[in-house]
Amino acid sequence: MEYTYPTIVATVTRMISKNKGVRKSAILVKDNLRELGLDQLDVVDLILEVEKKYHITIPDEVPVETVTDIARFVYTHAAA
């Protein structure tokens, strides 16, 4: 299955919105996850959800601070 960057961003945004109650329209790709109200545990839960959805593993050393960070990693690794 091929994933497009915009669909990945939309999926990650939907996950954050669902889990943190933040309006999807209020989430920008450049937003820092902490500024969106996610604490360390929330970020770990989000990463696990993304990994499960896209059948990938995001290594601990990969910086995951924004929606863009997650979407870029998924885009470059999920299609492989």
Biopython code that builds the backbone (N, CA, C, O; Angstrom):
import numpy as np
from Bio.PDB.StructureBuilder import StructureBuilder

atoms = [
    (1, "MET", "N", (0.840, -1.180, 0.000)),
    (1, "MET", "CA", (0.000, 0.000, 0.000)),
    (1, "MET", "C", (0.884, 1.242, 0.000)),
    (1, "MET", "O", (1.885, 1.308, 0.713)),
    (2, "GLU", "N", (0.502, 2.216, -0.804)),
    (2, "GLU", "CA", (1.260, 3.454, -0.885)),
    (2, "GLU", "C", (0.572, 4.536, -0.062)),
    (2, "GLU", "O", (-0.639, 4.732, -0.166)),
    (3, "TYR", "N", (1.342, 5.225, 0.744)),
    (3, "TYR", "CA", (0.814, 6.290, 1.585)),
    (3, "TYR", "C", (1.317, 7.626, 1.065)),
    (3, "TYR", "O", (2.484, 7.756, 0.695)),
    (4, "THR", "N", (0.447, 8.606, 1.037)),
    (4, "THR", "CA", (0.862, 9.942, 0.638)),
    (4, "THR", "C", (1.115, 10.767, 1.893)),
    (4, "THR", "O", (0.537, 10.519, 2.951)),
    (5, "TYR", "N", (1.982, 11.742, 1.748)),
    (5, "TYR", "CA", (2.300, 12.600, 2.886)),
    (5, "TYR", "C", (1.042, 13.265, 3.466)),
    (5, "TYR", "O", (0.856, 13.255, 4.683)),
    (6, "PRO", "N", (0.173, 13.844, 2.616)),
    (6, "PRO", "CA", (-1.033, 14.477, 3.183)),
    (6, "PRO", "C", (-1.948, 13.507, 3.941)),
    (6, "PRO", "O", (-2.544, 13.889, 4.948)),
    (7, "THR", "N", (-2.068, 12.267, 3.476)),
    (7, "THR", "CA", (-2.924, 11.320, 4.198)),
    (7, "THR", "C", (-2.292, 10.901, 5.518)),
    (7, "THR", "O", (-2.997, 10.659, 6.498)),
    (8, "ILE", "N", (-0.976, 10.815, 5.544)),
    (8, "ILE", "CA", (-0.280, 10.493, 6.801)),
    (8, "ILE", "C", (-0.484, 11.621, 7.803)),
    (8, "ILE", "O", (-0.798, 11.370, 8.966)),
    (9, "VAL", "N", (-0.307, 12.863, 7.358)),
    (9, "VAL", "CA", (-0.525, 14.022, 8.233)),
    (9, "VAL", "C", (-1.954, 14.009, 8.763)),
    (9, "VAL", "O", (-2.177, 14.228, 9.954)),
    (10, "ALA", "N", (-2.914, 13.756, 7.893)),
    (10, "ALA", "CA", (-4.326, 13.724, 8.309)),
    (10, "ALA", "C", (-4.575, 12.625, 9.338)),
    (10, "ALA", "O", (-5.321, 12.826, 10.296)),
    (11, "THR", "N", (-3.956, 11.471, 9.143)),
    (11, "THR", "CA", (-4.131, 10.361, 10.079)),
    (11, "THR", "C", (-3.527, 10.688, 11.439)),
    (11, "THR", "O", (-4.162, 10.464, 12.469)),
    (12, "VAL", "N", (-2.310, 11.215, 11.450)),
    (12, "VAL", "CA", (-1.650, 11.573, 12.714)),
    (12, "VAL", "C", (-2.439, 12.671, 13.424)),
    (12, "VAL", "O", (-2.620, 12.627, 14.641)),
    (13, "THR", "N", (-2.901, 13.644, 12.666)),
    (13, "THR", "CA", (-3.709, 14.731, 13.235)),
    (13, "THR", "C", (-4.986, 14.183, 13.851)),
    (13, "THR", "O", (-5.384, 14.597, 14.940)),
    (14, "ARG", "N", (-5.627, 13.251, 13.152)),
    (14, "ARG", "CA", (-6.849, 12.620, 13.664)),
    (14, "ARG", "C", (-6.556, 11.857, 14.965)),
    (14, "ARG", "O", (-7.350, 11.907, 15.904)),
    (15, "MET", "N", (-5.426, 11.158, 15.019)),
    (15, "MET", "CA", (-5.051, 10.414, 16.230)),
    (15, "MET", "C", (-4.886, 11.365, 17.416)),
    (15, "MET", "O", (-5.377, 11.094, 18.512)),
    (16, "ILE", "N", (-4.195, 12.469, 17.188)),
    (16, "ILE", "CA", (-3.981, 13.447, 18.264)),
    (16, "ILE", "C", (-5.311, 14.045, 18.700)),
    (16, "ILE", "O", (-5.579, 14.170, 19.894)),
    (17, "SER", "N", (-6.133, 14.409, 17.741)),
    (17, "SER", "CA", (-7.422, 15.008, 18.038)),
    (17, "SER", "C", (-8.288, 14.063, 18.866)),
    (17, "SER", "O", (-8.909, 14.467, 19.849)),
    (18, "LYS", "N", (-8.316, 12.812, 18.455)),
    (18, "LYS", "CA", (-9.129, 11.804, 19.145)),
    (18, "LYS", "C", (-8.629, 11.551, 20.568)),
    (18, "LYS", "O", (-9.427, 11.452, 21.500)),
    (19, "ASN", "N", (-7.337, 11.449, 20.729)),
    (19, "ASN", "CA", (-6.781, 11.084, 22.030)),
    (19, "ASN", "C", (-6.647, 12.254, 23.005)),
    (19, "ASN", "O", (-6.686, 12.056, 24.220)),
    (20, "LYS", "N", (-6.489, 13.470, 22.480)),
    (20, "LYS", "CA", (-6.287, 14.619, 23.363)),
    (20, "LYS", "C", (-7.434, 15.618, 23.335)),
    (20, "LYS", "O", (-7.425, 16.591, 24.090)),
    (21, "GLY", "N", (-8.419, 15.390, 22.478)),
    (21, "GLY", "CA", (-9.562, 16.291, 22.429)),
    (21, "GLY", "C", (-9.238, 17.657, 21.833)),
    (21, "GLY", "O", (-9.933, 18.637, 22.100)),
    (22, "VAL", "N", (-8.178, 17.720, 21.023)),
    (22, "VAL", "CA", (-7.807, 18.956, 20.347)),
    (22, "VAL", "C", (-8.505, 18.963, 18.990)),
    (22, "VAL", "O", (-8.497, 17.956, 18.281)),
    (23, "ARG", "N", (-9.105, 20.088, 18.628)),
    (23, "ARG", "CA", (-9.755, 20.172, 17.323)),
    (23, "ARG", "C", (-8.735, 19.944, 16.217)),
    (23, "ARG", "O", (-7.631, 20.485, 16.263)),
    (24, "LYS", "N", (-9.111, 19.131, 15.210)),
    (24, "LYS", "CA", (-8.199, 18.852, 14.094)),
    (24, "LYS", "C", (-7.767, 20.134, 13.403)),
    (24, "LYS", "O", (-6.613, 20.265, 12.994)),
    (25, "SER", "N", (-8.675, 21.065, 13.274)),
    (25, "SER", "CA", (-8.361, 22.318, 12.588)),
    (25, "SER", "C", (-7.358, 23.170, 13.368)),
    (25, "SER", "O", (-6.754, 24.087, 12.811)),
    (26, "ALA", "N", (-7.180, 22.868, 14.652)),
    (26, "ALA", "CA", (-6.247, 23.626, 15.481)),
    (26, "ALA", "C", (-4.840, 23.038, 15.462)),
    (26, "ALA", "O", (-3.916, 23.624, 16.025)),
    (27, "ILE", "N", (-4.670, 21.888, 14.820)),
    (27, "ILE", "CA", (-3.376, 21.204, 14.798)),
    (27, "ILE", "C", (-2.668, 21.508, 13.482)),
    (27, "ILE", "O", (-3.179, 21.208, 12.403)),
    (28, "LEU", "N", (-1.493, 22.101, 13.588)),
    (28, "LEU", "CA", (-0.677, 22.391, 12.420)),
    (28, "LEU", "C", (0.510, 21.440, 12.393)),
    (28, "LEU", "O", (0.977, 21.000, 13.443)),
    (29, "VAL", "N", (1.004, 21.120, 11.197)),
    (29, "VAL", "CA", (2.090, 20.142, 11.088)),
    (29, "VAL", "C", (3.350, 20.591, 11.808)),
    (29, "VAL", "O", (4.149, 19.756, 12.233)),
    (30, "LYS", "N", (3.539, 21.886, 11.950)),
    (30, "LYS", "CA", (4.745, 22.382, 12.607)),
    (30, "LYS", "C", (4.594, 22.473, 14.124)),
    (30, "LYS", "O", (5.560, 22.753, 14.833)),
    (31, "ASP", "N", (3.394, 22.237, 14.614)),
    (31, "ASP", "CA", (3.140, 22.337, 16.048)),
    (31, "ASP", "C", (3.959, 21.325, 16.836)),
    (31, "ASP", "O", (4.061, 20.153, 16.474)),
    (32, "ASN", "N", (4.530, 21.811, 17.910)),
    (32, "ASN", "CA", (5.233, 20.938, 18.833)),
    (32, "ASN", "C", (4.195, 20.118, 19.590)),
    (32, "ASN", "O", (3.190, 20.657, 20.054)),
    (33, "LEU", "N", (4.436, 18.826, 19.714)),
    (33, "LEU", "CA", (3.477, 17.942, 20.379)),
    (33, "LEU", "C", (3.215, 18.375, 21.818)),
    (33, "LEU", "O", (2.090, 18.257, 22.305)),
    (34, "ARG", "N", (4.232, 18.870, 22.493)),
    (34, "ARG", "CA", (4.061, 19.331, 23.882)),
    (34, "ARG", "C", (3.126, 20.544, 23.944)),
    (34, "ARG", "O", (2.315, 20.674, 24.861)),
    (35, "GLU", "N", (3.258, 21.429, 22.946)),
    (35, "GLU", "CA", (2.393, 22.614, 22.906)),
    (35, "GLU", "C", (0.934, 22.232, 22.642)),
    (35, "GLU", "O", (0.018, 22.985, 22.972)),
    (36, "LEU", "N", (0.733, 21.068, 22.052)),
    (36, "LEU", "CA", (-0.624, 20.575, 21.820)),
    (36, "LEU", "C", (-1.211, 19.890, 23.057)),
    (36, "LEU", "O", (-2.360, 19.449, 23.048)),
    (37, "GLY", "N", (-0.405, 19.809, 24.118)),
    (37, "GLY", "CA", (-0.884, 19.227, 25.364)),
    (37, "GLY", "C", (-0.492, 17.782, 25.584)),
    (37, "GLY", "O", (-0.974, 17.149, 26.523)),
    (38, "LEU", "N", (0.381, 17.241, 24.729)),
    (38, "LEU", "CA", (0.824, 15.859, 24.901)),
    (38, "LEU", "C", (2.007, 15.815, 25.855)),
    (38, "LEU", "O", (2.980, 16.549, 25.681)),
    (39, "ASP", "N", (1.922, 14.954, 26.860)),
    (39, "ASP", "CA", (3.067, 14.739, 27.731)),
    (39, "ASP", "C", (3.872, 13.549, 27.187)),
    (39, "ASP", "O", (3.534, 12.988, 26.145)),
    (40, "GLN", "N", (4.923, 13.177, 27.893)),
    (40, "GLN", "CA", (5.811, 12.111, 27.416)),
    (40, "GLN", "C", (5.058, 10.808, 27.160)),
    (40, "GLN", "O", (5.292, 10.145, 26.149)),
    (41, "LEU", "N", (4.165, 10.443, 28.060)),
    (41, "LEU", "CA", (3.388, 9.212, 27.909)),
    (41, "LEU", "C", (2.455, 9.295, 26.697)),
    (41, "LEU", "O", (2.284, 8.319, 25.967)),
    (42, "ASP", "N", (1.855, 10.472, 26.493)),
    (42, "ASP", "CA", (0.988, 10.667, 25.327)),
    (42, "ASP", "C", (1.779, 10.493, 24.027)),
    (42, "ASP", "O", (1.288, 9.889, 23.073)),
    (43, "VAL", "N", (2.995, 11.021, 23.995)),
    (43, "VAL", "CA", (3.835, 10.905, 22.802)),
    (43, "VAL", "C", (4.176, 9.445, 22.545)),
    (43, "VAL", "O", (4.129, 8.989, 21.403)),
    (44, "VAL", "N", (4.516, 8.710, 23.596)),
    (44, "VAL", "CA", (4.820, 7.282, 23.451)),
    (44, "VAL", "C", (3.585, 6.542, 22.929)),
    (44, "VAL", "O", (3.697, 5.710, 22.028)),
    (45, "ASP", "N", (2.421, 6.839, 23.484)),
    (45, "ASP", "CA", (1.180, 6.200, 23.024)),
    (45, "ASP", "C", (0.909, 6.523, 21.556)),
    (45, "ASP", "O", (0.488, 5.655, 20.792)),
    (46, "LEU", "N", (1.151, 7.774, 21.167)),
    (46, "LEU", "CA", (0.956, 8.179, 19.775)),
    (46, "LEU", "C", (1.912, 7.421, 18.856)),
    (46, "LEU", "O", (1.513, 6.937, 17.797)),
    (47, "ILE", "N", (3.157, 7.323, 19.262)),
    (47, "ILE", "CA", (4.145, 6.594, 18.456)),
    (47, "ILE", "C", (3.732, 5.135, 18.306)),
    (47, "ILE", "O", (3.815, 4.580, 17.210)),
    (48, "LEU", "N", (3.291, 4.513, 19.384)),
    (48, "LEU", "CA", (2.853, 3.112, 19.311)),
    (48, "LEU", "C", (1.656, 2.955, 18.378)),
    (48, "LEU", "O", (1.572, 1.983, 17.627)),
    (49, "GLU", "N", (0.739, 3.903, 18.426)),
    (49, "GLU", "CA", (-0.430, 3.851, 17.553)),
    (49, "GLU", "C", (-0.020, 4.012, 16.084)),
    (49, "GLU", "O", (-0.541, 3.320, 15.210)),
    (50, "VAL", "N", (0.909, 4.924, 15.823)),
    (50, "VAL", "CA", (1.410, 5.140, 14.458)),
    (50, "VAL", "C", (2.139, 3.892, 13.963)),
    (50, "VAL", "O", (1.944, 3.458, 12.828)),
    (51, "GLU", "N", (2.980, 3.324, 14.824)),
    (51, "GLU", "CA", (3.724, 2.112, 14.441)),
    (51, "GLU", "C", (2.767, 0.977, 14.082)),
    (51, "GLU", "O", (2.978, 0.264, 13.101)),
    (52, "LYS", "N", (1.730, 0.818, 14.873)),
    (52, "LYS", "CA", (0.758, -0.245, 14.611)),
    (52, "LYS", "C", (0.002, 0.013, 13.309)),
    (52, "LYS", "O", (-0.189, -0.903, 12.509)),
    (53, "LYS", "N", (-0.422, 1.239, 13.100)),
    (53, "LYS", "CA", (-1.190, 1.595, 11.905)),
    (53, "LYS", "C", (-0.386, 1.372, 10.627)),
    (53, "LYS", "O", (-0.907, 0.852, 9.640)),
    (54, "TYR", "N", (0.890, 1.769, 10.653)),
    (54, "TYR", "CA", (1.707, 1.726, 9.433)),
    (54, "TYR", "C", (2.689, 0.547, 9.387)),
    (54, "TYR", "O", (3.479, 0.437, 8.450)),
    (55, "HIS", "N", (2.642, -0.317, 10.379)),
    (55, "HIS", "CA", (3.493, -1.513, 10.418)),
    (55, "HIS", "C", (4.981, -1.159, 10.297)),
    (55, "HIS", "O", (5.718, -1.742, 9.502)),
    (56, "ILE", "N", (5.387, -0.193, 11.107)),
    (56, "ILE", "CA", (6.784, 0.231, 11.130)),
    (56, "ILE", "C", (7.236, 0.329, 12.578)),
    (56, "ILE", "O", (6.427, 0.218, 13.499)),
    (57, "THR", "N", (8.523, 0.537, 12.772)),
    (57, "THR", "CA", (9.078, 0.811, 14.087)),
    (57, "THR", "C", (9.813, 2.135, 14.017)),
    (57, "THR", "O", (10.675, 2.329, 13.160)),
    (58, "ILE", "N", (9.477, 3.038, 14.911)),
    (58, "ILE", "CA", (10.167, 4.316, 14.992)),
    (58, "ILE", "C", (11.195, 4.181, 16.115)),
    (58, "ILE", "O", (10.827, 4.113, 17.287)),
    (59, "PRO", "N", (12.492, 4.143, 15.759)),
    (59, "PRO", "CA", (13.532, 3.969, 16.778)),
    (59, "PRO", "C", (13.529, 5.114, 17.798)),
    (59, "PRO", "O", (13.141, 6.242, 17.492)),
    (60, "ASP", "N", (13.969, 4.794, 19.008)),
    (60, "ASP", "CA", (14.010, 5.787, 20.084)),
    (60, "ASP", "C", (14.870, 7.000, 19.737)),
    (60, "ASP", "O", (14.608, 8.105, 20.210)),
    (61, "GLU", "N", (15.892, 6.794, 18.914)),
    (61, "GLU", "CA", (16.805, 7.903, 18.604)),
    (61, "GLU", "C", (16.255, 8.872, 17.556)),
    (61, "GLU", "O", (16.865, 9.907, 17.290)),
    (62, "VAL", "N", (15.110, 8.545, 16.961)),
    (62, "VAL", "CA", (14.488, 9.441, 15.985)),
    (62, "VAL", "C", (13.762, 10.546, 16.751)),
    (62, "VAL", "O", (12.908, 10.262, 17.592)),
    (63, "PRO", "N", (14.102, 11.808, 16.462)),
    (63, "PRO", "CA", (13.418, 12.896, 17.163)),
    (63, "PRO", "C", (11.962, 13.001, 16.720)),
    (63, "PRO", "O", (11.667, 13.091, 15.528)),
    (64, "VAL", "N", (11.071, 12.990, 17.684)),
    (64, "VAL", "CA", (9.638, 13.089, 17.411)),
    (64, "VAL", "C", (9.108, 14.228, 18.276)),
    (64, "VAL", "O", (8.674, 14.026, 19.410)),
    (65, "GLU", "N", (9.158, 15.430, 17.704)),
    (65, "GLU", "CA", (8.707, 16.603, 18.449)),
    (65, "GLU", "C", (7.517, 17.295, 17.808)),
    (65, "GLU", "O", (6.807, 18.058, 18.465)),
    (66, "THR", "N", (7.296, 17.028, 16.516)),
    (66, "THR", "CA", (6.197, 17.684, 15.801)),
    (66, "THR", "C", (5.424, 16.659, 14.974)),
    (66, "THR", "O", (5.869, 15.526, 14.789)),
    (67, "VAL", "N", (4.274, 17.075, 14.487)),
    (67, "VAL", "CA", (3.496, 16.240, 13.573)),
    (67, "VAL", "C", (4.329, 15.966, 12.322)),
    (67, "VAL", "O", (4.305, 14.858, 11.785)),
    (68, "THR", "N", (5.063, 16.972, 11.863)),
    (68, "THR", "CA", (5.928, 16.816, 10.687)),
    (68, "THR", "C", (6.968, 15.726, 10.896)),
    (68, "THR", "O", (7.221, 14.931, 9.991)),
    (69, "ASP", "N", (7.575, 15.680, 12.080)),
    (69, "ASP", "CA", (8.585, 14.648, 12.366)),
    (69, "ASP", "C", (7.993, 13.253, 12.166)),
    (69, "ASP", "O", (8.606, 12.394, 11.532)),
    (70, "ILE", "N", (6.828, 13.044, 12.698)),
    (70, "ILE", "CA", (6.175, 11.733, 12.588)),
    (70, "ILE", "C", (5.807, 11.448, 11.137)),
    (70, "ILE", "O", (6.103, 10.372, 10.618)),
    (71, "ALA", "N", (5.168, 12.403, 10.489)),
    (71, "ALA", "CA", (4.705, 12.202, 9.110)),
    (71, "ALA", "C", (5.874, 11.936, 8.166)),
    (71, "ALA", "O", (5.783, 11.066, 7.301)),
    (72, "ARG", "N", (6.963, 12.672, 8.323)),
    (72, "ARG", "CA", (8.137, 12.462, 7.466)),
    (72, "ARG", "C", (8.705, 11.055, 7.637)),
    (72, "ARG", "O", (9.023, 10.379, 6.659)),
    (73, "PHE", "N", (8.828, 10.627, 8.886)),
    (73, "PHE", "CA", (9.381, 9.298, 9.136)),
    (73, "PHE", "C", (8.475, 8.228, 8.529)),
    (73, "PHE", "O", (8.955, 7.319, 7.851)),
    (74, "VAL", "N", (7.193, 8.331, 8.766)),
    (74, "VAL", "CA", (6.258, 7.356, 8.215)),
    (74, "VAL", "C", (6.322, 7.366, 6.694)),
    (74, "VAL", "O", (6.379, 6.307, 6.068)),
    (75, "TYR", "N", (6.314, 8.544, 6.100)),
    (75, "TYR", "CA", (6.332, 8.663, 4.638)),
    (75, "TYR", "C", (7.561, 7.994, 4.026)),
    (75, "TYR", "O", (7.470, 7.345, 2.984)),
    (76, "THR", "N", (8.695, 8.154, 4.674)),
    (76, "THR", "CA", (9.928, 7.592, 4.107)),
    (76, "THR", "C", (10.148, 6.135, 4.462)),
    (76, "THR", "O", (10.975, 5.471, 3.837)),
    (77, "HIS", "N", (9.430, 5.621, 5.449)),
    (77, "HIS", "CA", (9.670, 4.248, 5.881)),
    (77, "HIS", "C", (8.502, 3.280, 5.674)),
    (77, "HIS", "O", (8.721, 2.074, 5.567)),
    (78, "ALA", "N", (7.289, 3.776, 5.616)),
    (78, "ALA", "CA", (6.131, 2.893, 5.495)),
    (78, "ALA", "C", (6.028, 2.268, 4.097)),
    (78, "ALA", "O", (5.562, 1.137, 3.956)),
    (79, "ALA", "N", (6.449, 2.979, 3.099)),
    (79, "ALA", "CA", (6.347, 2.470, 1.736)),
    (79, "ALA", "C", (7.451, 1.486, 1.417)),
    (79, "ALA", "O", (7.358, 0.726, 0.453)),
    (80, "ALA", "N", (8.498, 1.501, 2.229)),
    (80, "ALA", "CA", (9.663, 0.640, 1.954)),
    (80, "ALA", "C", (9.347, -0.817, 2.176)),
    (80, "ALA", "O", (10.213, -1.672, 1.990)),
]
sb = StructureBuilder()
sb.init_structure("model")
sb.init_model(0)
sb.init_chain("A")
sb.init_seg("    ")
for serial, (resi, resn, name, xyz) in enumerate(atoms, 1):
    if name == "N":
        sb.init_residue(resn, " ", resi, " ")
    sb.init_atom(name, np.array(xyz, "f"), 0.0, 1.0, " ", f" {name:<3s}", serial, name[0])
structure = sb.get_structure()
